[in-house]
Amino acid sequence: DNQAVIADAAAIPPLVELLASGTADAKVDAAATLWFLAYDSDNKAAIAEAGAIPPLVALLTSGSVRAKGKAAAALWNLACGSSANKAAIATAGAITPLVELLMSGTPVVKESAAGALQCLAANSENKAAIAKAGAIPPLKSLTESGRAGERKRAARALRRLGYVS
């Protein structure tokens, strides 16, 4: 599994450094690489411990369209299956920019933002913050007019937001 090999080679910290101080293209590539590395559950904690969450959140508002999409996708993977990362991502301020991307991003960016919100909403505190940030109307709109991926993620995010545990 190359994801584990890459992490074992200590590649995560330099990727995080690129997120913070690389060129615009390097930030996109670093975010995309962390997105893929975060598919591995063992890498989720390592990526967060290396400090990736704050610069990924910063890319949601200051990066190019491609950077925003890759950052949202990386946060989506980091949030799914990790209670600690769900809390850290919300604490870092990701919820409002993710909601904004539901309304202003490209279809791929909107799908990634909805996916991240879906996973973040598994945390009850995040659920309230997501609703307060105004996510429900744009998620509803995506279920009506989005492409297939956007519709699916938006519907799942709404389901998660409505679920009472």
C-alpha positions in Angstrom: 0.0 0.0 0.0 1.8 3.1 -1.2 -0.2 5.4 1.1 1.5 3.7 4.1 4.9 3.7 2.4 4.6 7.4 1.7 3.7 8.1 5.3 6.4 5.8 6.6 8.9 7.8 4.5 8.0 10.8 6.6 6.5 12.6 3.6 3.6 14.1 5.6 5.5 17.0 7.4 7.0 18.4 4.2 3.6 18.3 2.5 2.1 20.2 5.4 5.0 22.8 5.0 4.1 23.2 1.3 0.5 23.9 2.3 1.7 26.8 4.4 4.5 28.2 2.4 4.6 26.7 -1.1 3.7 28.2 -4.4 0.0 28.2 -5.4 0.6 25.0 -7.5 2.6 23.4 -4.7 -0.3 24.0 -2.3 -2.8 22.4 -4.7 -0.5 19.4 -5.1 0.2 19.1 -1.4 -3.6 19.3 -0.6 -4.3 16.7 -3.2 -1.6 14.3 -1.9 -2.9 14.7 1.7 -6.4 14.0 0.4 -5.3 10.7 -1.0 -3.1 9.8 1.9 -6.1 10.4 4.3 -7.9 7.5 2.7 -5.7 5.4 4.9 -7.1 5.5 8.5 -3.7 5.3 10.0 -2.6 8.4 8.1 -5.6 10.5 9.3 -4.0 11.0 12.8 -0.5 11.5 11.4 -1.7 14.2 9.0 -3.6 16.1 11.8 -0.6 15.7 14.2 1.6 17.2 11.5 -0.5 20.4 11.6 -2.3 20.0 8.3 -5.7 21.1 9.4 -5.2 24.9 9.8 -3.5 25.4 6.4 -6.1 23.3 4.7 -8.8 25.4 6.3 -6.9 28.6 5.2 -6.9 27.3 1.6 -10.7 27.1 1.7 -10.8 30.9 1.6 -7.4 32.0 0.2 -6.6 29.4 -2.4 -7.4 29.1 -6.1 -10.5 27.3 -7.1 -8.5 24.1 -7.5 -6.8 24.6 -4.1 -10.2 25.1 -2.5 -11.5 21.9 -4.0 -8.5 19.8 -2.9 -8.5 21.3 0.6 -12.2 20.5 1.0 -11.6 17.0 -0.3 -8.7 16.5 2.1 -10.8 17.8 5.0 -13.6 15.5 4.0 -11.3 12.4 4.2 -9.7 13.6 7.4 -13.1 14.1 9.1 -14.7 10.8 8.1 -14.0 8.1 10.7 -12.1 10.4 13.1 -13.9 12.0 16.0 -10.7 14.0 16.9 -10.3 15.3 13.4 -14.0 16.3 13.2 -13.5 18.5 16.3 -10.2 19.9 15.2 -11.5 20.8 11.7 -14.5 22.7 13.2 -12.3 24.4 15.8 -10.0 25.5 13.0 -12.9 27.4 11.4 -13.8 25.2 8.5 -17.5 25.1 8.7 -18.4 28.6 7.4 -16.0 28.4 4.4 -17.3 25.0 3.6 -20.9 26.3 3.6 -19.8 29.3 1.4 -18.2 26.8 -1.1 -21.6 25.1 -1.4 -22.9 28.3 -3.0 -19.9 29.6 -4.9 -17.7 26.6 -5.9 -17.5 24.6 -9.0 -19.5 21.3 -9.1 -16.5 19.3 -7.9 -15.8 21.8 -5.1 -19.4 21.8 -4.0 -19.4 18.0 -3.8 -16.3 18.0 -1.7 -17.7 20.7 0.6 -20.9 18.8 1.0 -18.9 15.6 1.7 -16.9 17.4 4.3 -20.0 18.8 6.0 -21.6 15.4 5.9 -18.7 13.9 7.9 -18.4 16.8 10.2 -22.1 16.6 11.0 -21.6 13.2 12.7 -20.4 15.4 15.7 -23.4 16.9 17.6 -21.6 20.2 18.3 -20.7 20.5 14.6 -24.2 19.6 13.6 -25.5 22.7 15.4 -22.7 24.9 14.0 -23.3 23.7 10.4 -27.0 24.6 10.7 -26.2 27.9 12.3 -23.8 28.7 9.4 -26.6 28.4 7.0 -25.8 25.1 5.3 -29.4 23.8 5.0 -30.7 26.0 2.2 -27.7 25.5 -0.1 -27.6 21.8 0.6 -31.3 21.6 -0.3 -30.6 23.5 -3.5 -27.9 21.1 -4.4 -30.3 18.1 -4.0 -32.5 19.8 -6.6 -30.1 21.2 -9.1 -26.7 19.7 -8.6 -25.0 17.1 -10.6 -25.2 13.5 -9.4 -22.3 13.7 -7.0 -23.4 17.0 -5.5 -26.9 15.7 -5.1 -25.8 12.5 -3.3 -23.4 14.3 -0.9 -26.0 17.1 -0.2 -28.7 14.5 0.6 -26.3 12.6 2.9 -25.3 15.8 4.6 -29.0 16.8 5.2 -29.7 13.3 6.5 -26.8 13.5 8.9 -27.9 17.0 10.0 -31.4 15.7 10.7 -30.3 12.5 12.5 -30.9 12.5 16.2 -28.6 10.2 18.2 
